[in-house]
Amino acid sequence: MHENRTTYPKRKTQMYQQLQELPKKYKVVSVIKLNKVRSTQILPLRKVLKDEVEFVAIKDKVAQKALNSLDIPGIKEIADQLEGQCMFLFTNMSPFKLNVLLAKNKVMMAARGGDIASIDIVVPAKNTGIAPGPMLTEFKEAGIPTKIDQGTIWIAKDSTPVLKGEAINEKLASILGKLDIKPVEAGISLFTALEEGSTYAADEMVIDVEKIRAEFGQAHQEAVSLSIEAAYITPENISQILSKASQYARSLSVESGFMTDETKEQILQKADAQARSVASKAKDYTPA
């Protein structure tokens, strides 16, 4: 948007107005950079999150002009980080939860030359419907066995031209596209976010859910063990504390010879064993 202009395209004006209104409506303003994001990744997310997140795609200059006019703590810091085509996600959801949801909702996409395969690429035996010609050479170079039948190229048998983690060249990517095979898993993560005055960088919003769950589980177990050891009674540990106290009391009763209905058998057995031991030693004793 040029400084000397006095009129702007209707769409830019609408987006400008949106970016002045939406940050006041929602608690969280988050940003995705679109330089490596395809539209096929965004559409499923819009459907999944339509009731909780409002998506707005906009160029950086328009966004910066709109955000810099707002009196919202931290918003100018977000504006300063914008570069190129951006997408804003407005929501009342925590940016950490939003980032986890984005990571879960990955999509399988068609490959481009240079992409890395997310799975072993299996090309099944079938009629491709493609007429013979230059494509035969491309199938051969990709290591996909073919034959011609009924005027079309058939894939002779199942083949795996690329394994998970390997690069996909341009010719194979073209073939996979024609066969509607989507071997690249793609997800989106937040670039930055603002929540009630606090800004977060991309790496601060990455949460390893399984690791956190395991840490909580370990912390809970350690807390339970400590409370039992300290005899600090809670509804969760009372049965274990009473069981431990009962075991200690039984051991003390047996050790001290204090008979109870529960310990008299053990005490008598212990006394009998000790008596037999003494008798055995006495029998073998020879006075000097």
C-alpha positions, 0 to 999 in steps of 0.5 A: 500500500503506497503512502500517497494513495487515498483509495484502495481495492475493496478486498484490501479495505475489507481485510484491513477492517477485519484486522482491526476488528478481529484482534479485539474480538478474540483472546489469541492472535496467531500467525502462519507463514504461507511461503511453504504452505499449500491451499490443500493443507488449509482447506481441511483445517478450516473445516475441522476448526470452523467453529473455534478459529477464524482464518484470514489470509493477507499480505504483510504490508496491509496487515502491518498497517492495520495492526500498528493502528491498534492499541493492544499490548504486544500487537506491534511486536506481532506486526514487526515479524510479518513478512510476505503472505501470512495467514492469521488465526483468531481464536479464544483457544490457547495457542499451545492447544491450537498448535497441537491440533494443527499438528494432529490434522496433517494431510497427505499431499501430491509430491513435487520434485525434491519432496521427501517421501513420508511413507514407502511409496507403493504403486499398485498393479492396475490399468493407468488409463494412460496412452502409450508414448513418452510416459512408457520411458518415464515409468521405466526410469522410475523403476515401475514395470509396465505393459501395454494392453487394450491400448493403455499402459498397465502397471504389471505388478506392485512396485515400491520406487521410493522408500520412506525418507527418500527424495522423490524426483520430478519425473516420479512426482509427475507419475504419482500425480497422474496416478493420484498417489499422495505420498507426502504428509504435510502439517502446519505449525504456528509461526508466532502468537499473542495471548492477552499481552504475551507473545510466543515464538514458534519453538515455545509453542511446540509441545511433545504431548506423549513426553508431557503425559509420561512426565506427569505420570512419573511425577504422580507416581513419585508423589504417591510414593512420597506420601506413603513413605511420609504417612501423609493420608489422602483418598488415593493412598489411604489403603496403601498406608494402612496396608503398610502400617499393618505389615509393620505392626505384624512384623513388630509383633512377631519380632517382639513376641507380642502375641495377637490372633494374627501373629501367634502362629508365626511367633510360635513357629519362630520360637519352635525354630529357635528352640530346635536350633538351640537344642541342636547346638547343645547336642553337638556341644562338647565341654572343654 
